[in-house]
């Protein structure tokens, strides 16, 4: 059974058809790179995967149930979305790191926080930093860490290494590949052709709102 299934999904914004009759099966453990021209509907596809928006027509199904049968909070505990432009709230990094614990009514797990910061080669001293003083690349990594403190079933990534230098991009790639090896299903929008084929088992090409191809890589 598919983990996520798009059944003849279309999305219309005003009088513009952004996605047209998309049917795609995403299986547990997939690492799917999503490529295609800018404006083709890739980010809209991820927003539908995370239920940030609802389809105009068709159904999106998660583990055999229509998205409409889940509460948004329930879905977002299972499906994590990291935007191309990261959003950090509050004044400090700590507020962002504490958020996933607070919405679950859990105490901050210091050991888990230390472990995941070390995975990204970042010091725990970042917790005391003001979010306004972080670089774009630092914000992107903090946003990723915030999404991964609790292991999601599905990880949606929208150009998350675009603001990173080569060294930090490689660190992020390794972390994501490791998580996929542990069973996390990954969908990653990228314009980097080398990156798109490095770890993925499938390559999904979306152009002009339609699936042009779904290529099995390995």
Beta strands, then each sheet from edge to edge (+ up, - down):
strand 1: 4-13
strand 2: 16-26
strand 3: 31-35
strand 4: 57-62
strand 5: 65-66
strand 6: 79-82
strand 7: 154-158
strand 8: 185-189
strand 9: 202-207
strand 10: 210-216
sheet 1: 2+ 1- 4+ 5-
sheet 2: 6+ 7+ 8+ 3+ 9+ 10-
end
